[in-house]
Every structure is written in structure tokens, then in C-alpha cells.
Amino acid sequence: MTQTTTLSIAALHERVEAIFLKAGLNGVQAGALARVIVAGERDACKSHGIYRIEGALRTVKAGKVKADAVPELDSNEGSAIVKVNAKGGFANPAFELGVPVLAERARKLGIAALVINDCTHFSALWPEVEAVTNEGLAGLVMCPSYATVAPTGGNKPLLGTNPFAFGWPRPNGSPYVFDFATSVAARGEIELHRRAGKQLPEGWAIDAEGNPTTDPEAALAGAMLPFGGHKGSAIGTMIELLAGIMIGDLTSPEVLDYLGTTTLAPFHGELIIAMSPEAFAKGRPGDPFARAETLFEAIVGQGARLPSQRRFVARKTSETAGVTLTAAEMEQLDRLLDKGLDAVS
């Protein structure tokens, strides 16, 4: 039987934050990263949990992210656009700094956007979009990545996995949230297949010569494919335009040129749009939240499941029973805490 250890969410956060502090990150960076990693483990999203710590430390060690960065807010008073310069640090503390102003502006104007520049993106987008829904607002979040996805009909990496998330607040329950890469699968999922020695499903990737492959090694050396063929390719391109070019930050090919590798966390920008359902629906019949519940009930009534429900069930369990880690995962945490940056190549 595999030995496991169960930690409370608070205890896991303390341990993960200590790892980042040991590695030289300041409190602003370490705290924000620990919160999003623990959220991944809490919600049973292993591809965005403690698995990501080594990549973050590797990026710090390579000098591609500033461990002591303190993000800077430009609220641009009166405008619908709020900007935060991450100052070369991770995106997460920059987002945490900007989201209260974003929410205030969206409630006042009906819609507002938060632009994060010069940041290293880390982990999933659902923590950001849920922070928007927690403010009673609908939200869209998107960012590029590094070029690892071939456009439909192409044979070389050009687009990023370019995640895209949406959230709708539900006053009496968990929000309606989806968060997915515009590639068939997130790159982290392919890496997890490689580590487990498992083949990929067909249709996920091509090799370096542009041929279909189910070998994770060949896929990582080649390119992933967009979900839904030309539809995913078009949405991925839209994200390059909106969350790269429009906000004056790097596109996925430029990120890869800057890093020179896909083993480090990508450096680019992020776009978050917050909308007030009440403001948009003002003057029209019906409560937008009640009408949304009617739609959700109809979906569930057909036997379908709303997205993110598995995460919310896992979250509820973790909040009462804690987070269970394997012996290998505990060993990883101990090693990273003991050695800091010396634990990564």
C-alpha cells in the first residue's frame, strides 16, 4: 500500500510558502504563488499543484523572473482600464494587487479590464476568474504562452496553449466556471503522461516532422494541436491578439525567443475583463442571476454536468478532510525546502 500524508490546507500553504522563501522569493511573490499552488492541490488539479513548484524555482534560478519584484499599480483613475506592471515577477501577486480596483471600476462603469504586463505566468486561470466572480462580477481571463501549438493545417509550433477562462457568479452556490487551454490538452498534461510512461490519446500532438504521434517525448519535441481544429486555432490566435499585441506585451513566438526553452515558466502579459450583470441588464425585465439559474437548472435537468463541479466537490472534501499527498510528493516538498534553488537544475 502506498504511504500517504494528509495535511490541512493551512499546513500545506505554510510548507509551500516556506519553500519559496527559502529559494529567495520575497513575501509578496512567495505568498501569492503558495496560494495558487495550494488551490490546485485543494481542488485535485494535480497538473497545477505542487508539481509546478520546480518549474517556478527553475525559472527563478535561470534569472527569467525577479524573485524580489513588487508589482506596481496604475489605476488610471476614471478609465475602464486598470494596469499593473508585475516588474518582472510572477503574475499572481500582480493580479492580487489589481483585482480590487478592477472590481470597483467594473461596478462603477459596468465593465472594466485589468492589464498585467511584464509578468511570468504561473498555473491555471480559474483562481483569477473565481476571484472576479467572488466580487459578484462575470469575468473573462486570457493569456498567451510560448509557441508549442501548431495552427490547424500547420506543422510547427506557433501559437501558445493560450488558456481562456470564464466565470459567472451564483449568489447561492459555486460559480459557473470553465478554464481550458485552446490546445487539445494543457502542456502539463503531456508532461504528466511522460512522467507516468503513458501514451497520449490520438489527435493531441504531432512530432517534429509534423506527423501525428501518441509518444509524449515526441509530442514535447514537436507540437500540440488546437482543440476543435480550425475553431481552437482561431480562438488561440484571438488570444495572441488581445492578450499579447493589444496590451503591448509578448506573443507566444516572442516568449519562446526570449526564454529559449519551454522548460521555464512563460513571460508575457495577461488580460482580465470584469462585467457587472446588473449594469448590463439594467432597464430590461428579469433578474440576470435568476435567469442564469433557470439556464443552469435546465442543463443539469438534462443529465449534463456544469463545468468545474469535480473541482468544487474536491474542494469541499479538502476543506474538511485536508489534502492527501503521496510519499513521493512529501519527499519532493522536503527536498525543495531543504535545498532551495540547489534542488533544481
N, C-alpha and C positions, 0 to 999 in steps of 0.2 A: 504494500500500500504506500502511495506517495505521501510523504510527510508534508503537512501544510501548517501555516501560521495565520491566525486571524487577528487583524489589527483594527482598532476603531479608526474612523475617518480622520479624527483629530491626530491620532498617533501616527498614521501614515503620512499625513501632511507634515508633521513635525520632522519626521525622518527624511522625507524628500527635500524639504526646505533646507535642512542641515547639510545635505549633500551639495546643494548648490552654493550655500555659504562657504563650505569647505573648499569648493572649487574657485572661490574668489568673486562670486557674484555679490552685488550689494543687496540690501534688504528689499529694495523696490523690485529688482529683477527676480530674486530668489523666491519671494513670496508669491508673485503672480504666476511664475512657472509651476510652483508646487501646487497651487490651487487648480490649475487646469489639468495637470497630470493626475492628481488625486480624483478629480471629477471623472476622468476617463476610467480609472480603476473602479470607482464607485458605481459607475453605470455599466460595468462589464464590457467596456470598449478597450480590449487589450491592445489593439493596434495604436491606441492613442494614450496609453497609460505609462507605467514605469519603463516600458520598452523604449520610450522616446528619450529617456534621460541621457543615455550615452551619446545619442546624436547631438543633443544640445551641448553637452560638455565637449564633444569633438569640435563643434563649431566655435566654441569659446577658445579652445586650445589652438585652433587654426588662425585665430585672430580675425575671424569674419563677423564677429558680433562683439559689442562692447559690454563687458561684464559689469561695468560701473556706470552705465548710462542712466540718466534721469530724464524721462520724456518731458517735452515742453509743449504746453497747450497754447494754441492761438484760437480763442473762442470766436474771433471775427464778429464782434457784437452786432446784432441786428441781422446778420446773414443767416441763411439756411445751411451754410457750410461751416462746419467746425473742423479745425485741423489740429492734429497732434504730430509733432516731429518726434519719432522714437529715439533720435540721436544715436542711431546705430545699435540700439538694444533690441530686445525681443518685443514682439507686437503686443503681448499680453498686458504689461504694465501701461503701455500707451493707450490701449483700449480702456482699461480700468480708469484712467485719468479722464478720458474724453466722454465716456458714456453718460455721466450725469448731466453734462452740458448738452449733449445730443438729445437726451430725453426732454430736458427743459425746453429746448428750442423746438422740438417736434410738437410738443403740446401747445406751444405758443403759435407756431406757424402752420401746423398741420402736417408738415413734412420737413425733415432735416437730414443732412448727411454728415457722417464723420469720416474724414480722410486721415489715414495713418500713413505717414511717409518714413522712409529710411528705417525699416524695421526688418527683423528676422522673424519670419512667420513660424509659429510653433503650434502643433496639434490641430484639433478639429475646429470647425466654426460654430458648432452648436452651443458651446459655452457663451460665445458672443451673442448669438441670436436669442438665446434664452435670457440673457441679461437685458436685452431690449424688451422682450415680452414681459419680463418682471416689472417693467415700468408701465405696463398697460398699453404697449405700442406694438404694432406689426413691424417686422423687420426683414431686411434683405442684407446678406453679408456675402462678400465675394473677394477673391484674391487670385492672382496668378501663382505660378510655382517656378520650377525650372523645366526646360524643354525635355520632356520624357514621353510625350504622346504624339503619334503621327496623325495629321489630319486625315479624314476619310479620303481614300484614294492616293494618299502619300505613302512613303516608305521609310521616312526618317523622323526622329523626334523634332518637333517644332513647337507644339503647344505644351502648356503645363497640365497637370491633373486638374487644375483650376476649380477648386471646390466652390460650391454655391449653396447657401443655406437660407431658409425662410422660416419665420415664426409668426404665429398668430396667438395672442393672449386669450386664455379661457379663464374667466373670473373664478370659477369654482373647480378648477382642475388643472392638470398639467397642460402646458401649451401645445398647440399643433405645431410640430417642428419637423422639418426634414433638412438633412445636410448630406450632400453627396458630392463626390468627385465627378467631373464631367468625362473622366475616363471610365472604362468599364469597371475598374476597381481602383482603389487607392494604392499608391506605390507601397505603402506599408503592408498591405495585404499580400502583395507579391513577395516582399521580403520575409514575411512570416511563413509563407509557403516554402520559400527556400530554406529557411532555418529548420522547418519540420520535415524537409525531404519529400514534400508533396508536389505532385504535378498540378499545373494550373488548369482550370476549365478551358475548353476551346473557345476561341474568339476574344481572349483577353489581350493577346500580345502578338508581336512579330519579332523575329530575330534581326540581327544586324544587317542581313541581306534582304530584309523585307518579307521573309517567308513566315507563315503562321507557325507559332510554337506553343507548346504547353510546358516547356522547361523554364523554371523560374530564373535560372542563371542566364539563359539565352534571352529571356524577356528583359531582364535588367540591363543587358548589354545592347538590346535592340530598342524597341519602343512599345509602349502600351497603346491600346486603341480607344477611341471615344465610345461612350455608350450610345446606343441608338444610331450608329452610323453617322450620316450627314447632320442629323439633328444635334447630337452631342458635340460634333465638330464645330457647328455654328455657335452653340452656346459657349463653348470653350473660347472661341475667337471673340465673342462679345465680351467675355470677362477680361481678356487681354486688352481690349479697347477701353472698357470702363474703369477697371481697377489697376490698369497699368498706364496706358497712354494718357487717358483723360485726367488722371490725378498727378501726372508728371513723374511717374515712377517707372521702374523697370518692367519690361515684358519678360516672359519665360525664357526666350533665347538669350536675352541680355543678362538674366540672372545666371544662367549656366556659364556664359562667358566670364562673368565676374567671379564665380566660385571655382570654375574649372573642374567641378566634380558634382556628383549627385549624392555624395555621402554626408554632406553638410546640410544644415537647415537652410532653406532658401531665403534670400534677401530681396525684398521688394516692398510694395505698399499694400494697403487693404482699404476697401470701401464698405461702409456700413450705412444703410438707409433706414431711417425710422419714420413710421407713418402713424398718425392718430386716426383710428377708425371713426371715432366720434366726429372729428373735424371733417373728414371726407363725406360722411353720411348726413351731416347737418342739413336740416331742411327737407329731408326725404323721410318717407314713412318707415317705421320699424327701427328697432334697436339692432345695430350691426352685430353685437355679440350674441344676442338671442337668435338672430337669423343664422349666424355661423353655427350655433349649436344644433339647429334644425338640420343643417347640411351634414354635420359630423354624425348625428344620430342616424341619418339616412344611410350614410356609408357603412357604419357599424351594423345597422339593421339588415344589410345585405350579406352579412357574414364577413365583410372585409375588416381589415385592421388599420387603424390610423398609424402613420409612421412614428417611430421613436417609442412606441409602447413597451417594447422589450427593455429599452434603457430605463424607462420610468419604473418598471417592475423591479429591475435590478437595483435601482437607486433606493427604492423603498426598503428592500431587503438589507442593503448595505448600511442604511441609516440606523437600523435596529440591531443587526447581527454583525456588522463590521465587514471588512474586506479580507477575503482569504487569498493568501499568496502561497505559491509552491516553495519548496526548499530552495530550488534554483533561483527563484526571484528574490527570496530573502538573502541568499548568498550574494546576489548581484548588488542589492542595496548596501549590504555590509561592506563589500569590496569598494564600492564607489565612495562611501562615507570615509573609509579608511585611507584610501589613496588619492581621492580628489581627481584632478586632471591627469595624474600619473596612471590612472586606471584605464585611460583611453589612448588609442594610438593616434 
